[in-house]
Amino acid sequence: MKYSHLPITTQLNKLIDNQAISLHVPGHKNMTIGHLKQLKKTMDMTEITGLDDLHHPESIILDSMKMINKHPDYDAYFLVNGTTSGILAVIQAFSNRDGNYLLTRNVHKSVFHGIDLTRQSADLMPMIKSTISQHYLQPDFERMNYNQQNLAILTYPNYYGECFDINTSVQSLQQHHIPVLVDEAHGAHFGLPQFPKSALESGADFVVQSYHKTLPTLTMGSVLFIHKDAPLKEEVVRYLEYFQTSSPSYLIMASIELAHQFYKDYDSNSFFEKREEFINVLIQTGFEVVRVDDPLKLLIRYSGYSGYEVQDWFETSEIYTELADEYHTLIILPLWHEGDSYPFQKLLKKIETMKLPLKKDKELKSLPLVLEEGFYSSESLEHTKWIDIDLAENKILAKHLTPYPPGIPIFLKGEKISQNMIKLMQYYLQGEDRVEGMKNNKILVKDE
């Protein structure tokens, strides 16, 4: 049968036909890592007799979730609507408690969506910036103000694979009787030999992991871990029904199961051998390679050129990276293993044969992030207008500004715009980022 116009199918087939090489999520890397070939499309079934019910698991789904036993203090819950659904469920469960939420500035946009749904507000923690990635790294507890907040949400690791002392951070919050949700979306592989420890070791009340980002799972397959002593546990589980489809994908659930078995059996020796070989080829070709805390991630630079330009060079060779910014290109490595079908030698050959320009001296300016504490309100702004960014000082922002990827708002609805914020907006305009909430040099502000 001939089809006239199928834009999504056509573009996906183009990437497959061109044998595109993945250095981005999901963790199965175009089905070359892990055991997802055990899945059959005919497994796309529904809750018939014998297949249990995700919203009321009593048999095979319950047994499978019990197998996700990364830490004895936690129960695991499948998420088929991605990590977002787990985040929304936890936030909603705490909406009837007195007090604000407490957030790091680098939480995913789904956190703000969750708070908007509760029609409540949040205190923003003062932050410490990474000198490596130039992005938010961790909360600054020396400047923290506690005000009987009902739930704290931390991002660990950050998008660039940088970690901090999550144990001390969680303990500091819990000592002030603040339950903690850790968004460990990019750390589903943590706990493997020679990788960072997971936030599950910190005693956090809730930890959510995007299995699909770094483990070989179908996209949208995630897991919410709830501590046995976590408050409002039953409420959280109840809200999972609200934020997850009533027709869950058995393919996604089966892929989580397979990925966890992969995690339990994983031998990291092959990974680190190939990683060193890969890094050596990058360096010999002329790239600068920046190692971060998570060995699965590398930052690639080339003197005198932006990360966008480096990303373009890779894509010209049909190698697709996770993201780029002014400073570097972020790549996410595969969890190489014995018997994988990842095109490793082809990847090395493509990089070795790249024709790169002469390097140039170019000083990289520091990214002017907002590091002080702040306040977020979910209040709806009815009267708004679009204005030029250069005229926005002291105006109230009416729509998040969110570079994508990674989907982390840099400025929030309700914040008063400072000159420093305008400089950062101009920085993003000069680059090649896609920023949701910004168009044609204009932003949406409260019409006063």
Protein Blocks (a to p, Z undefined) as FASTA:
>chain_A
ZZfblfklmmmmmmmmnopacfbdcfklnolgcjllmpcfklmccfdehiapfklcfblm
mmmmmmmcfbfkbccdddfebjklmmmmmmmmmmmpgcdddddfkbcfklmmmmmmnopa
cddddddddfklopafbdcfklcccehiabdcdddddfkopacdfklmmmmmmmnopacd
ddfkklmmgoiahiacdfklnopabdcddfklmmccdehiacddddfkbghklmmmmmmm
mmpcfbdcfklmmmmmmmmmmmmmpcfklmmmmmmmmmmmmmmnopacdddfblkbccdd
dehiafklmmmmmmmnopacfbdcfkbccdddddddehiabdfklmmmmmmmpccddddd
dddddddddfbdcdddfbdcfbgcdddfklmgoiacfbdcddddehiafbdghiacdfkl
mmmmmmmmmmmcdcehiaghiacdddZZ
